[in-house]
């Protein structure tokens, strides 16, 4: 499982801090999959979280619909955009994107 590998990474503490932030949202559910750990609420998927060689990634599942006032999301696919975090979490930026993901889920038809 990817979750166990994330806990063995040199970025374990960063991963756990990000996990704690995500699980602090009321109604968020953590799903540990073979290849990735995802987070959702009752309206749908929010993001995935994983360790990487440089830190951690938040993969926002509907990131292509998000406003990126910081111009820091990466990806060119139809849906997912990735927020990279290195060394420490920028909680202000992470919360900005999580709140957008929640709003997108609430507004979906």
N, C-alpha and C positions, 0 to 999 in steps of 0.2 A: 504494500500500500504506500502511496505517495506520502501520506500523512506521517508515517513512521520514518520515512527517508527525510522529510522536512525536519523532524525532531533530532536527526543525527547530523544535520547540516551545521556548518560554522555560523550560519545565520539563524539558528534555532531561536535565540532570544528575540530577534526582530520579528520572526514568524509568530511567536507566541504573543508578543505585544500587539501585533496586527490582529491576530485571532481574538484576543481579549476585547479589542476595540469593536470588532464586528459583532461579537456575541453580547456586547453591552446594549445593542439595539433590541428593543422589545420585539419578540416574535421572529427573530432571525433563527434559522435552522442551519446547522452545519451538517454537510453530507460528505463523508469520507469515501471517495471513490478510488478505484485502483490507480488511476493516473493523475488525480487532482482532488483537491478539497474545495467544495463549493458552498456558497452561502445563499440562502433564499429567505423570502418571507411568504406569507400566505397569498400574495399576489404574483409571485414568480421569482425567477433567478435574479440575484444581485451581482455576485462576482465569484471568481475563483481566487484562491490564494495559494502560492507555492514559493519555495525557495529556488533561487537561481545562483549561478556562479558569482554574481555581483551583489546579491542581496535578496529581495523578494519582489514578486509581481502580484499586483491586484489586477485581475482580468475582468473588466466590467462587461457583463454579458450583453448589455444594450448600449455600450459605449459610443457607438456610431451616432446615436441620437443625442448625445450629451453635448452641452456647451463646454468648451475647454478654454476658459479665460486665461489659464496659465500656459497654454500651448505646450503641454508636456505629455499628453497621451500619445502612445505609439500604436501603430497598426493601420492597415488599409483594407481589412476585410469588410464584409457586409454588416457585421454586428459588433464584435468584440474590439475594445480598445484597452490598452495595458498601461498601468501606472507603475513605474519602477520606483522602488525605495531602496536606498543604499545607506548603510551604517545606522541610520535612525529614522523613525517615522516622522513625517510632516503631517501631524494630525489635522491641522486646518485644511490642508489640501485633500486629504483622504476623506474627511467628513463632507467636504464640498461635493465630491463625486458620489459618495454613498447616498447623500440626501437627494441628489439628482436621480440616482438609480431607483430609489424608493418612489419618487414622484412619477417617473416614467412608468413604473409598474402600476401605480394607482390610476394613471390616466389611460392605460391600454384598454382597447375595446375588445 
